[in-house]
Amino acid sequence: MSASTSANLRHDWSLAEVKALFQQPFNDLLFQAQTVHRGHFNANRVQVSTLLSIKTGACPEDCKYCPQSGHYNTGLEKEKLLEVQKVLEEAARAKAIGSTRFCMGAAWKHPSAKDMPYVLEMVKGVKAMGLETCMTLGKLDQEQTTALAQAGLDYYNHNLDTSPEFYGNIITTRTYADRLETLSYVRDAGMKICSGGILGMGESLDDRANLLIQLANLPEHPESVPINMLVKVAGTPLENAEDVDPFDFIRMLAVARILMPQSHVRLSAGREAMNEQMQALAFFAGANSIFYGEKLLTTANPQADKDMQLFARLGIQPEAREEHSDEVHQAAIEQALSVHDLVVVNAGSSAGSEDYTAVVLAELAAALRAEVGQLRRLRRRAAI
């Protein structure tokens, strides 16, 4: 993302402005969202991720929507943290069916000291396969966040779930400020943020608008914004919640696209209940990311072959991982040097076969020498 493009993104949305977007005629809203979408993305590409539950059930949090909470009897079979090798086998399977990002979720309030070494090995192993890595482990402290970043974690998922005003009706064991603090730690550590929310928990239009405002008014927009439709699970307090109107759900996607034009907006939980026509509308509204596979942690998800059949009918293709040539990297370094006095490069091989750090640092040194030489020449000319 260039500095000039970043400067054009807004972080000062008001409730009145966002509600006005929601209240537009449906066709007008979708036209605006699609126009914004085409200005920043290929409208016929969708990013594909796979999600694996690496530790299931017995979570001490009381999120009213979640079958993994230890507060509710949902009949979910509890599982301990998966072995690292098992996780890597699932990651390899995900890559083989076309996923470019592998997301790992653990039902924890926060990761424990004894589990962190295994979590870090999972990140390193998945990264070595050439996949993007994502984790959701609950609340993090600064030390844990730094460790995950150093292990190579690309994305950290930590949803805000709903508006600050409605949040206390859904969760009491973790504060909204806790969630925002974790997002701040993730950003400060240099990782990308995946954060969104859930529709269908009894929230109002103001709550939906205020959730998106919280995300869009962060200092930097989340790179990934999952929009979930509540999956009602027997035994949870929300098992009899009222269904979300499909058009209201599409509106949420469209407004998210308009507010955060460079973010991937993910059509996430609840997709199993959506027909193909609704999913097609979701993509038109600006959704350009899905979870791919049989499960979303503990609830069903459309099977991969059905997704590919729908993609084919819509003329959509999975988004490839962005790769750049050496010349592009060199140009980016030179561009950065034209603006900043010091540029730090984090280099390495996602394939895990070679480490290019020394090569890139040598190129950086050459660029620095050229820059210093240019400055010296300018000074000599000025002296003459």
N, C-alpha and C positions, 0 to 999 in steps of 0.2 A: 504494500500500500504506500503510495507516494505521500510526501508531506502535504502537497497541494490538495490531493484528494481527501486526505484525512481532515484537513481544515474545513472542508465543505460539509462534513457530517455534523448533525445537530446533537446537542446534549442538553437542551433546555426546553424540552417539550412540556406544555402545560396540559392540565386535565381537560380544559375547554377545547383545546386544539385536537386532542386525541379522540375525545368523544365526538367531535364534528366529523372526523374521519369514519368512525364506526357508523354514524348515522346517515352517511351518504347513501343515495340509491345504490343497490347492489352492483349493477353494471358499471356505474361510475367508479366505485371503489375498486372493482377488479381491474378496470382499465388503467387506473392510476397505479395500482400495485404491479401490474404486468409491465407497464412502461418503466417504472423504477427498476424492476427486476432485469429487464433487457439492457438497461444502462450499466449494469454491473456484472451480469452473468450471462452465460450461454443458456437461453431459456429451455433448451432441450437436453440439458445435462443434469443429472441428479447424483449427489454424493451418497455413497453406500457404505454403511457401517454395520458391524456385527457386535452384539452385546452378549456378554457371558456373565452369569452370576458366579463369582468366585467364592462367595460365602453367603449362605442362604438362611434366612429366618433368625428368630430370637433377638431381633433388634430392640434395644431399650427405648427407642423413641416411640412416641404415641401418635404418629401421623395417621389421621383417621382414614386415609385412602389406602393404606399400605398393608397387604397381607403378610408382610415380613415382620411386622411389629409384634413383639412379645406380649403386648397388652391385649391382643385379640386372638380368639380361637378360630382360625381359618382352615385348619386341617393341613397346613403347609408342612411338609417334611423338612426338618432342620438339617443343615449340612455344615460341617466345619470348613475352614479354608481349604480350597483345593490345592493339591500338590502342584508345584511349578510345572512339571513335565506335562501334566494333564492340561493345564492352561495353554501351554505352547502347542500341544496337539490340536486343541480347538482353534487356536489362532491360525495354524497352518490350514486347517479345513476352511476357515473363513476366507483366507486369501485365495484358496483354490476355487471358491464359488464367486469370486469377484469383489469382495469387500476390500476397501482401501484403508479402513480404520478399524481397529479392534478395541472395543470398550470393555472394561472389567469393573464390575460392581460388587461391593461388599456391604452386607447389612450390618453396619456398625454405627455407633454414635461418633466414634473416632477410631483410627487404627491404633493398636497397642504396640508397645515397643517390641514385643516378641514376634509380632506378625510383620513388622515393617521390612526386615531383611528379605522375607519371601516375596513381598509385594514388589520390592525393588528389583529382584531377580526376574519377576514376571515382566516388568517394564523393559528391562534390558533384553530379554529373550525375544519378546514380540517385536521390539524395535529392530533387532538384528535380522528379522525376516523381511524388512522393507515395508512394514505396515506402520501407519500412524498409530500412536498409542493414546488411549484415554482411560481415565479411572474415575470412579465415584466411590469414596471411602468414608464419607461423612465429614465432620469438622476437622480441620487441620490446624496445627500450630506452625510457626515459622520454620522450625527445624525440620519438621516432616515435609513441608512444602519445598524447602531447599533440596532435601534429599531426593524427592521425586523428580525435580527439575534436573538435578545432576545425573540421575539415572537415565534421562532422556524422555521423560513423559511429555507428550505434545499438548494434550488437552486435559483439563480437570473439570468434571461435571459436578455442579453444585446448584441445584435449582432453587429459585426463590419461592416457587409453588403458587403464590397468589400475592395479593396486595398486602402492604403492611397493616392496613386497617382490618382485613379479614383473616389475617394469618392466625391470630389467637383462637379462632373458631376451629382450626384444623390441627394445630400443633401447639403443645405447651412445654415440651421437654427441650426445646432449642429456640432461641430468640431469633428474630429477623436480623438483629445486629450481628449475631453470631455468623449467620450466613454471609452477610456483606463483608465481615472481617475475613472469612476464608477466601472469598473472591478477591479481596485486596491482596492477601498473601500470595495467591496464585499469580496474579498479575505482576506483583513485585518480583517474583521469582523468575519471570520471563516465560511462563507457560501461557497457553491460550485457554480461554474460558468457554465452557459450555454451560449455559444457564437459561432456564425457561420456566414454564409453569404448567398448571393443570386446569382444564375447564370442566365444569360439571359438579363442583363441590358445594353449590348453593351460593356462589358468589354473584355479585351484581355487575352491571355494565361498568360502573365506576371502578369496581375491583379489577376487572379485566384491563381496563385502561391504565389504572395505576400500576399494575404489574409490569406492563410494557414500558411505562414511563420510568420505573425503577431501573429497568434494563437499559433503555435507550439513553438515560441520563447519567449512566456510569461514565467515568473519565474516558474509557474506551469501550466501544460496543463489544459484547461477547462475540467471538468468532462463530459460535454455533448457538442457536436459540431453539431448543426443542419445545414444541407446543403439543401437549398431551390432552387427549380426551379421557376422562375418568373411566377406568376399567373397574366396574363394580364387582367386588368380591364378597361372597357370603361370609359373614362373621366380622366384617369391618363395619364401623359406624355409618359408612356411606353406601352400604349395599343397596339401599332403596332410594338413592338420590335420583332426582328427576333427570331425564335424558337431556342432553344438549341438542338444541336445534341445529341441524347440519349447516344451515346457512350462517348461523352465528359463529360456528367453528371456522368456516371459511373466512368470515370477516376478521376473525382474530389473526389468522395467517396473513391476510392481506395487510392489515394495519401493522403487524410486526415487520413485514417486508418494507413498508414505506418508512417506518421509523428507523430501521436498521438496514439500510440498503446494501451494505457490503457483508452482512452476516449470512451464514447459511441458516435458513429457517427449516427446522426438521419436523416433518410429519411423523410424530412419535407414537406413544401408546394410544391404543384405541383404534388403530388402523384395521385390526381384524374385523371390526364391526362396520367398516366403511365399504360401500359398494364401489365398483370401478369408476362410476360416474363422479362420485364424491371425491375420490382420490385424484381424478383428472382435474376437477375444479381446484383442488388444493394446489396442484402443481401450477395451474394457471394463475392462482393468487400469489405465487411466489415461493411456495415450499420447494426446496431443492436439496433435501437430504432425507434419507429414510434409514431405519434399522432393517436389516436384511437377515432373514433366518426364521427359525421356528418359535423362538421365545424372546420376550422382553423381560429379562430377569425371571419372573415367575408367571407371567401371563402370556397368552398366545399371541402370535404375530403371523401375518400372511407368509406362506412358504415361499422360498426363494424362486422356485420355478414359476409360480404365479406372478411374482413381481416382474420377472423378465418377460413373461408373455404380455403383461400390461404395458411395460415399457415399449415393446415392439409395436403394439397397436397404436401407441401414442407418438411413436417416433422419437422416444427418449432413449438416451444411452447413459450408462453409468459414468460418472465423472472420474477421470484418471487422476492419479497423484500428480501434482505439478512438479515437473522436473525442469532444470535449467542447465544450459550449457556452461562451460567454463568461461566463455566470453561474456555471458550475461552476469555471472558472478563478479567477474573482473570489472564490468561496467558499473555494477551496483556499488562495489568498493570505491571506485573512483568518484562516483556521484556523492557517496557519503563523505568522502574526504573533501569534496568541494564545499561542504556545508559545515562539517565538524572538525575540530582539532584532533580528536582521537576516535578511532573506530575499533570496536572489539568484534572479532569474528569467532563464532562458535562453529568449528568444523569437525566433520567425522563422516563415516560411511554408515548409512542406514542399512546397508546390506551386511555389514559386519565383517567383510572380508579384508578391507584395507582401511588404514587411518590416513586421511589426507590432510590432517591438521598442519603438519610441517610444510607441505606444499603450499597450502593456502597462506600460511603465515609468511613464507618466503615471498609470495606474490604481493602480500600486503607491504612487506618491507621494501620491495622494489617500487611500489606505488608511492610509499612515503618518501623514499629517496628522490623520486622524480618530482614530487611536490616540493620538497625542500630545495632541490635544484632550481625549480621555477621561481621560488621565492628569492633565492640568492640572485638570480639573474635580474629580477625586477628591482631588487635593491641596488644592484650595480648600475642599472640604467637610471634609477632615481638619483644616484650620487653623481653621475655624469651630467 
